[in-house]
Amino acid sequence: MSFSFTDPKPNNDRSFSFTGLDPADVDERLQEVAEMAHEILRLIADVRRQISN
């Protein structure tokens, strides 16, 4: 599997692509990344809450 950036958009949004031998593998990896991102955001919210108290 590979990950690469493609042509950047004029508004600085980055475009990227995931490629792999099996589309299901790519979907599984993207799901894992999404789950990690949600966990990171949850932890950040917990830290912010602790700092506020």
Contacts in CASP RR format, 6 or more apart in sequence:
PFRMAT RR
TARGET T0000
AUTHOR 0000-0000-0000
METHOD contacts of the structure
MODEL  1
MSFSFTDPKPNNDRSFSFTGLDPADVDERLQEVAEMAHEILRLIADVRRQ
ISN
1 18 0 8 1.000
1 19 0 8 1.000
1 20 0 8 1.000
1 21 0 8 1.000
1 25 0 8 1.000
1 26 0 8 1.000
1 29 0 8 1.000
2 18 0 8 1.000
2 19 0 8 1.000
2 20 0 8 1.000
3 16 0 8 1.000
3 17 0 8 1.000
3 18 0 8 1.000
4 16 0 8 1.000
4 17 0 8 1.000
4 19 0 8 1.000
5 14 0 8 1.000
5 15 0 8 1.000
5 16 0 8 1.000
6 15 0 8 1.000
6 16 0 8 1.000
6 17 0 8 1.000
7 15 0 8 1.000
8 14 0 8 1.000
8 15 0 8 1.000
9 15 0 8 1.000
18 26 0 8 1.000
18 29 0 8 1.000
18 30 0 8 1.000
19 26 0 8 1.000
20 26 0 8 1.000
END
